[in-house]
Amino acid sequence: IQMCTLKSWQDSIFDDLKLRNTHILPLFKVVQSHNKIYERDIANAKKIAALEEEVKHFKQELPKLGNPELPRINSELEQKLMRLQEEISNSYKSASESTTALLAAKEQLKAHHDEIDSLTKRLEDSEVILRVLQSEMDQDKNTIKIQTDEIHGLRQRLKGYEEREEKLKNDYNILLQRMLIQKKEEAEKLNKENEMFEVKKKTVQRLEIENQADADIARLGGLSTSSLSSSSFQFRPSNVTVPTTQRRHYQAHKGEVNSLAFNLTGSTFASGSSDKTVKLWDSRSGTVKSVLLGAVQSITCVAISTNDEFVLGGSNDNSTRLWSIDQGRIRHTLTGHTNQIHGAVFSDDTQRVITGSHDRTLKVWDLSRGYCVRTILCYSSPNDLCMTPDGATIISGHMDAKIRFWDSREGRMGAELSSIHTSKITSVSLSPDGHYVLSNSRDNFLKLIDIRTNEAVKTYSDINDYQNPSNWAKACFSPDGRYIAAGSSKGCIVVWDTQTTKVNTTLMGSNPHASNPITSVQWHPHSSEVVSCDNRGYIALWE
């Protein structure tokens, strides 16, 4: 840009000089003509003076000569003198005109000299600017050279980095292959250990369940375990009462507790939280047994297998994890959903897991391989699900306020209940006898649905104390099915009589955090104890 500007100034000065020459050249010609006329006039004046002297001389001599021709000669000389005087007058007139023109030309010449001086000054200024710009340009050239050298150096460094990166990638691939081989070997070794441990654990667990069952039956009046087959074992005590007292209330997690689940014997319950952990608790003392880690985001739902070997945790990281209770380690990570998980349950034989996700699908997983064996499109995001004891039917509650029944073997929908609720379904729970489903909804109603007729037979509500607190709030049955319980956004637990639909009691704690909204309620499978959790990370034990 600077060079272009200098060039335009030089062109402008050159054009002005050419214009000056165009105007001054005629003036120089006038001056030259004037000088010639002036020189001629001087020569004529000298001739006239000489002639006048000659005439004067002749006039003085003529009378002496007395020549008759003298008058004629005198007359001719006078005429010649007059012509010469007339020529001199004309010359003077021409000289006067030339002088006038010369004066005008001098004025113009002066103006042009002034213009030349101005242009010369501009030229000098331009030359100064040119020198300054030339100096700056030289500095810029040096800077460009330095930057070019730096760029060249950086390119060399980049090339070195790229070569190092390529080498590191190769090293990483080699290490990755080694690690995969090592992981495979470790997994095979772990699988063998797990198989051996599971055989031992099943034996111990079976003996433990039988001993616990014998003790409970003896306490309740009487049947022995020999009269109950393992496949039909459903302990439904008839003397369950409604809890009245909050036995313990404590901070269990650093974030909202979203889900609770008891094991089969009721000795342990699991809690899943927004702090990305699943914790196992002693249901009597409320002390933590173990903390299960590995989730990347919030745990939204938990379940414990019927053989008490595994804990299931669905997460907002789109995955469901299966932990070994004894080892406290992840056995399987079930990935395949594309959105957060809000429902996950075991089949009764613990061979399958069913998950429900906000990607609007249900998936059936084979735990022996850790693979998804069926994907069911369910039209709306499920918030909860449960399964019938025979494993043939999956029941899901959805964001579109509908309850759907699915054939787990074929993946087709068997029934859709669209007029039960008017807002989002937050939980579905199967009754102890397997004939009814309890649904909870954001419309603040709970419904008892007969799955044999697909009709709502009972409705539960309490306009004073019950408000559904969240899209995943869980309600439950008592172990004998005589009562249902649900947590409210007002911090209380409302318990209804299943048959009469009337509120039996409203449980409210007296601690400073008693008003926290209760997100889940679970009833002990063999007693009158209840456990609840809230959205501030607290768990309460009731008896």
C-alpha positions in Angstrom: 0.0 0.0 0.0 2.9 2.4 0.9 4.6 1.7 -2.4 1.4 2.3 -4.3 1.0 5.6 -2.5 4.5 6.7 -3.4 4.1 5.8 -7.0 0.8 7.8 -7.2 2.6 10.9 -5.7 5.5 10.6 -8.2 3.1 10.2 -11.1 1.2 13.2 -9.9 4.4 15.3 -9.7 5.5 14.1 -13.1 2.1 15.0 -14.6 2.3 18.5 -13.0 5.7 19.1 -14.5 4.5 18.0 -18.0 1.5 20.4 -17.6 3.9 23.2 -16.6 6.0 22.6 -19.7 2.9 22.7 -21.8 2.1 26.2 -20.5 5.6 27.6 -20.3 6.8 26.5 -23.8 4.7 29.1 -25.7 5.9 31.7 -23.2 9.5 30.9 -24.1 8.7 31.3 -27.8 7.2 34.7 -27.1 10.3 35.8 -25.2 12.5 34.6 -28.1 10.4 36.5 -30.6 10.5 39.6 -28.4 14.3 39.4 -28.2 14.6 39.1 -32.0 12.3 42.1 -32.5 14.3 44.1 -29.9 17.6 43.3 -31.6 16.1 44.3 -35.0 14.8 47.5 -33.6 18.2 48.3 -32.2 19.7 47.6 -35.7 17.1 49.8 -37.4 17.6 52.6 -34.9 21.3 52.6 -35.7 20.6 52.7 -39.4 18.1 55.6 -38.9 20.6 57.5 -36.9 23.2 57.0 -39.6 20.7 58.0 -42.3 19.7 61.1 -40.3 23.4 62.1 -40.0 23.7 61.5 -43.7 20.6 63.5 -44.6 21.8 66.3 -42.3 25.1 66.2 -44.0 23.6 66.3 -47.5 21.4 69.2 -46.5 24.4 71.2 -45.4 26.2 70.3 -48.7 23.4 70.7 -51.1 23.5 74.5 -51.3 27.1 74.3 -52.0 26.7 71.8 -54.8 23.9 73.6 -56.7 23.0 70.6 -58.6 19.5 70.8 -60.1 18.9 67.2 -59.1 19.4 67.8 -55.5 15.8 68.7 -54.7 14.7 65.4 -56.2 17.3 63.5 -54.4 16.5 65.4 -51.2 12.8 64.6 -51.7 13.6 60.9 -52.2 15.8 60.8 -49.2 13.1 62.5 -47.1 10.5 59.9 -48.3 12.9 57.2 -47.6 13.5 58.7 -44.2 9.8 58.9 -43.6 9.4 55.2 -44.5 12.2 54.3 -42.2 10.6 56.4 -39.4 7.2 54.7 -40.1 9.0 51.3 -39.9 10.6 52.3 -36.7 7.2 53.4 -35.3 5.7 50.0 -36.3 8.7 48.3 -34.7 8.2 50.3 -31.5 4.5 49.4 -31.6 5.4 45.7 -32.1 8.0 46.0 -29.4 5.4 47.5 -27.1 3.0 44.7 -27.8 5.8 42.2 -27.3 6.7 43.9 -24.0 3.1 43.7 -22.8 3.0 40.0 -23.8 6.4 39.6 -22.2 5.2 41.1 -18.9 2.2 38.8 -19.0 4.5 35.9 -19.8 6.7 37.0 -16.9 3.7 37.0 -14.6 2.7 33.5 -15.8 6.4 32.5 -15.6 6.5 33.7 -12.0 3.3 31.8 -11.2 4.7 28.7 -12.8 8.0 29.2 -10.9 5.9 29.4 -7.7 4.1 26.3 -8.7 7.4 24.6 -9.5 8.7 25.6 -6.1 5.6 24.2 -4.5 5.9 21.0 -6.5 9.6 20.9 -5.7 8.8 21.2 -2.0 6.2 18.5 -2.3 8.7 16.4 -4.1 11.2 16.9 -1.3 8.6 16.1 1.3 7.6 13.0 -0.7 11.3 12.0 -0.9 11.5 12.3 2.9 8.3 10.2 3.3 9.7 7.8 0.7 12.9 7.5 2.7 10.9 6.9 5.9 8.7 4.4 4.2 11.7 2.7 2.6 13.2 2.4 6.1 10.0 1.0 7.5 9.8 -1.4 4.5 13.4 -2.5 5.2 12.4 -3.1 8.8 9.3 -5.0 7.7 11.5 -7.1 5.4 13.7 -7.9 8.3 10.7 -8.8 10.5 9.3 -10.9 7.7 12.6 -12.7 7.4 12.7 -13.3 11.1 9.1 -14.6 11.1 9.8 -16.7 8.1 12.8 -18.2 9.9 10.6 -18.8 13.0 7.9 -20.4 10.9 10.5 -22.7 9.4 11.7 -23.6 12.9 8.1 -24.2 14.1 7.5 -26.4 11.0 10.6 -28.4 11.9 9.4 -28.7 15.5 5.9 -29.7 14.3 7.4 -32.3 12.1 9.3 -33.6 15.1 6.1 -33.6 17.2 4.2 -35.4 14.4 6.9 -38.0 14.3 6.8 -38.4 18.0 3.0 -38.6 17.9 3.1 -41.3 15.3 5.6 -43.2 17.4 3.4 -42.8 20.5 0.4 -44.0 18.6 2.3 -47.0 17.5 3.4 -47.6 21.1 -0.1 -47.0 22.3 -1.5 -49.5 19.9 1.1 -52.1 20.9 0.3 -51.4 24.6 -3.4 -51.5 23.9 -3.1 -54.9 22.3 -1.0 -56.2 25.2 -3.5 -54.7 27.7 -6.5 -56.4 25.8 -4.7 -59.7 25.8 -3.9 -59.2 29.5 -7.5 -58.2 30.2 -8.8 -61.2 28.4 -6.6 -63.5 30.4 -7.6 -61.8 33.6 -11.3 -62.0 32.6 -11.0 -65.7 31.9 -9.2 -66.2 35.2 -11.9 -64.1 37.0 -14.7 -66.1 35.3 -13.2 -69.3 36.5 -12.9 -67.9 40.0 -16.4 -66.5 39.8 -17.8 -69.8 38.7 -16.1 -71.6 41.6 -17.2 -68.9 44.0 -20.8 -68.9 42.7 -21.1 -72.6 43.3 -19.9 -72.2 46.9 -22.1 -69.1 47.3 -25.2 -70.7 46.0 -24.8 -73.5 48.5 -24.2 -71.1 51.4 -27.0 -68.8 50.3 -29.5 -71.6 49.9 -28.7 -72.8 53.4 -29.0 -69.3 54.7 -32.4 -68.7 53.1 -33.7 -72.0 54.3 -32.5 -71.2 57.9 -34.0 -67.7 57.7 -37.2 -69.0 56.3 -37.5 -71.7 59.0 -36.9 -69.1 61.7 -39.5 -66.7 60.2 -42.1 -69.5 59.7 -41.5 -70.7 63.2 -42.0 -67.2 64.5 -45.2 -66.7 62.5 -46.8 -70.0 63.3 -45.5 -72.6 61.5 -44.8 -74.0 58.1 -41.5 -75.6 57.4 -39.4 -75.0 54.3 -40.1 -78.6 53.2 -43.7 -77.5 52.4 -42.4 -74.7 50.1 -40.7 -75.3 46.8 -37.9 -73.0 45.8 -39.9 -71.9 42.7 -43.0 -70.9 44.6 -41.4 -69.4 47.7 -43.4 -66.2 48.4 -43.4 -65.3 52.1 -46.5 -63.3 52.8 -46.9 -62.8 56.6 -50.4 -62.1 57.7 -49.6 -60.0 60.7 -47.9 -57.1 59.0 -48.7 -53.8 60.7 -48.2 -50.2 59.6 -45.1 -48.6 61.0 -45.6 -45.6 63.3 -42.1 -44.5 64.4 -39.0 -43.2 62.6 -36.3 -45.4 64.0 -33.3 -43.7 62.3 -32.7 -40.8 59.9 -29.2 -40.3 58.4 -27.3 -38.7 55.5 -26.7 -41.7 53.2 -25.4 -40.0 50.0 -24.0 -36.7 48.8 -26.7 -36.3 46.3 -30.4 -37.1 45.7 -31.3 -40.7 46.5 -33.4 -41.9 43.5 -34.1 -45.6 44.2 -34.3 -48.3 47.0 -34.5 -52.1 46.8 -34.5 -54.9 49.4 -32.9 -58.3 48.9 -35.1 -61.4 49.2 -34.5 -61.9 52.9 -34.8 -58.3 53.8 -31.4 -58.2 55.6 -30.0 -55.8 53.1 -31.2 -52.9 51.0 -29.6 -51.0 48.2 -29.7 -47.3 47.4 -28.8 -45.5 44.2 -28.0 -41.8 44.1 -27.1 -38.8 42.0 -23.6 -39.0 43.5 -22.9 -41.9 41.1 -22.8 -44.6 43.8 -24.8 -47.6 44.8 -24.6 -48.4 48.5 -25.6 -51.6 50.3 -27.0 -51.2 53.9 -27.8 -53.4 56.8 -31.5 -52.9 57.1 -31.6 -53.3 60.9 -28.8 -51.1 62.0 -28.6 -48.7 59.0 -24.9 -49.1 58.6 -23.3 -49.3 55.2 -22.0 -52.7 54.1 -20.3 -51.7 50.8 -20.1 -48.9 48.2 -20.3 -49.9 44.6 -18.5 -47.6 42.2 -18.1 -47.3 38.4 -21.1 -45.3 37.2 -20.2 -42.1 35.2 -23.4 -40.3 36.0 -26.4 -40.5 38.4 -27.9 -43.8 39.4 -31.6 -43.7 38.7 -32.8 -47.2 39.6 -31.5 -50.3 41.6 -32.5 -53.9 42.0 -31.1 -56.9 43.9 -31.2 -60.4 42.3 -33.4 -63.1 44.0 -30.3 -65.1 44.7 -28.7 -62.2 46.5 -25.6 -62.4 44.3 -25.9 -59.2 42.2 -27.0 -55.6 42.3 -28.3 -53.9 39.3 -27.9 -50.1 38.7 -29.3 -48.1 35.8 -27.7 -44.8 35.1 -28.0 -41.5 33.3 -24.8 -42.4 31.4 -27.1 -44.7 29.2 -25.6 -47.8 30.8 -26.8 -50.5 33.3 -24.2 -52.1 35.5 -24.2 -55.5 37.3 -22.1 -55.6 40.5 -21.2 -58.8 42.4 -22.3 -58.2 46.0 -19.5 -60.4 47.5 -16.7 -59.0 45.4 -18.0 -55.5 45.1 -16.8 -55.4 41.5 -18.7 -54.8 38.2 -19.6 -58.1 36.5 -21.2 -56.7 33.4 -21.8 -53.3 31.9 -24.8 -53.4 29.7 -24.5 -50.7 26.9 -26.7 -50.2 24.0 -29.2 -47.5 25.0 -28.8 -44.0 23.6 -30.4 -42.1 26.5 -30.7 -42.4 30.3 -32.0 -45.5 32.0 -35.0 -45.1 34.4 -36.1 -48.7 34.9 -34.1 -52.0 35.4 -35.3 -55.3 36.9 -34.1 -58.9 37.2 -36.1 -61.9 36.0 -37.0 -64.3 38.8 -34.4 -66.8 37.6 -31.7 -64.1 37.5 -30.8 -65.1 34.0 -32.1 -62.0 32.3 -32.3 -58.2 33.0 -34.9 -55.9 31.5 -34.0 -52.2 31.1 -36.1 -49.2 30.1 -34.6 -46.0 28.7 -35.7 -42.6 27.6 -34.5 -43.5 24.1 -38.1 -45.1 24.0 -36.9 -48.7 24.1 -36.9 -51.7 26.4 -34.1 -54.1 26.1 -33.8 -57.7 27.3 -30.3 -58.8 28.3 -28.9 -62.3 28.6 -26.6 -62.2 31.7 -24.8 -65.4 30.8 -23.2 -63.5 27.9 -23.9 -59.9 28.8 -25.6 -59.3 25.4 -28.9 -57.7 24.4 -31.1 -60.4 23.0 -34.2 -58.3 22.2 -35.0 -54.6 21.8 -38.6 -53.4 22.1 -39.8 -50.1 20.7 -42.2 -48.6 23.2 -43.4 -45.3 21.6 -42.8 -43.3 24.8 -40.1 -42.9 27.4 -40.6 -45.4 30.3 -40.1 -44.2 33.8 -40.4 -47.6 35.5 -41.1 -51.2 34.8 -41.7 -54.6 36.5 -42.1 -58.2 35.4 -44.6 -60.9 36.2 -43.2 -63.9 38.2 -43.3 -66.2 35.2 -41.2 -63.7 33.2 -43.6 -63.8 30.3 -44.9 -60.2 30.7 -43.2 -56.8 31.1 -45.2 -54.0 32.5 -44.0 -50.4 31.8 -45.2 -47.0 32.9 -44.5 -44.1 30.5 -44.2 -40.3 30.2 -47.3 -40.2 28.0 -49.4 -41.4 31.0 -49.9 -44.8 29.5 -49.3 -48.3 31.0 -48.2 -51.0 28.5 -47.9 -54.7 28.7 -45.3 -56.5 26.6 -44.7 -60.2 25.6 -41.0 -60.6 26.7 -40.5 -63.6 24.4 -41.8 -62.0 21.2 -41.4 -58.4 21.9 -44.9 -57.4 20.9 -47.3 -55.2 22.9 -50.1 -57.1 24.5 -52.2 -54.2 25.9 -52.1 -50.5 26.3 -54.0 -48.7 29.1 -54.4 -45.0 28.1 -57.2 -43.8 30.4 -55.9 -44.8 33.8 -53.9 -41.6 34.5 -53.8 -38.1 33.1 -50.1 -37.4 33.7 -46.8 -39.1 33.7 -46.5 -42.6 35.2 -43.7 -42.6 37.8 -43.7 -46.2 39.0 -45.4 -49.6 38.5 -45.2 -52.3 41.2 -46.5 -55.8 41.1 -48.6 -57.0 44.0 -47.3 -60.0 46.2 -49.9 -62.3 44.7 -48.9 -61.3 41.1 -52.5 -60.3 40.1 -52.4 -56.6 40.4 -50.2 -53.6 39.4 -49.9 -50.5 41.5 -49.3 -47.4 39.4 -48.2 -44.0 40.7 -48.5 -40.8 38.6 -47.8 -37.1 38.6 -51.6 -36.5 38.6 -51.3 -37.3 42.3 -53.4 -40.5 42.1 -52.4 -44.1 42.6 -54.3 -46.9 40.8 -54.7 -50.6 41.5 -55.0 -52.4 38.1 -56.2 -56.0 37.7 -53.8 -57.4 35.1 -56.3 -60.2 34.3 -58.9 -57.6 33.1 -56.6 -54.6 32.5 -58.9 -52.4 34.5 -58.3 -50.0 37.4 -60.2 -51.4 40.4 -59.1 -49.0 43.1 -58.0 -45.4 43.3 -55.9 -43.8 46.1 -55.3 -40.1 46.8 -55.0 -37.6 49.7 -55.5 -34.0 48.7 -54.2 -32.9 52.1 -50.9 -34.7 52.3 -50.0 -36.5 49.1 -48.3 -34.9 46.1 -46.1 -36.9 43.8 -42.6 -35.4 44.1 -40.9 -36.5 40.9 -41.0 -38.3 37.6 -39.4 -41.4 39.2 -41.2 -41.4 42.6 -41.7 -45.1 43.7 -44.7 -46.5 45.6 -44.9 -50.0 47.0 -47.1 -52.8 48.5 -46.8 -54.1 52.0 -45.5 -57.8 51.9 -49.0 -59.1 52.5 -50.6 -56.7 50.0 -53.0 -55.2 52.6 -51.4 -51.7 52.4 -49.7 -49.4 49.9 -47.3 -46.6 50.7 -46.0 -43.6 48.7 -43.7 -40.7 49.5 -45.0 -37.1 49.1 -43.3 -33.8 48.1 -44.4 -32.6 51.6 -41.9 -34.9 53.3 -44.4 -37.5 54.6 -45.2 -41.1 53.7 -48.9 -41.8 53.1 -50.2 -45.3 53.8 -53.5 -46.5 52.4 -55.6 -49.5 53.1 -55.6 -51.5 49.9 -59.2 -52.7 50.1 -60.9 -49.6 51.5 -58.7 -47.0 49.7 -58.7 -44.9 52.9 -55.6 -43.4 54.4 -54.5 -45.5 57.2 -51.7 -43.2 58.5 -49.4 -40.5 57.5 -45.8 -40.8 58.6 -43.9 -37.7 59.3 -40.4 -37.4 60.9 -39.5 -34.8 63.5 -35.9 -34.0 62.4 -34.8 -30.8 60.7 -34.9 -32.5 57.2 -38.3 -34.1 57.7 -39.9 -31.8 55.0 -37.6 -33.0 52.2 -39.6 -34.5 49.3 -39.5 -38.4 49.5 -38.5 -40.0 46.2 -38.9 -43.7 47.0 -40.5 -46.0 49.6 -39.8 -49.7 50.0 -41.5 -52.1 52.5 -39.4 -54.9 54.2 -40.4 -58.2 52.5 -41.1 -60.0 55.8 -41.9 -57.4 58.4 -43.6 -54.1 59.2 -40.4 -52.0 58.6 -40.3 -49.4 55.9 -37.3 -47.6 54.4 -37.6 -44.2 52.5 -35.2 -41.8 50.9 -35.4 -38.1 49.8 -34.0 -35.7 47.3 -31.3 -34.4 49.7 -29.5 -37.7 50.2 -31.2 -38.8 53.5 -32.6 -42.3 54.3 -35.1 -43.0 57.0 -35.9 -46.3 58.7 -39.5 -46.7 60.0 -40.9 -49.4 62.3 
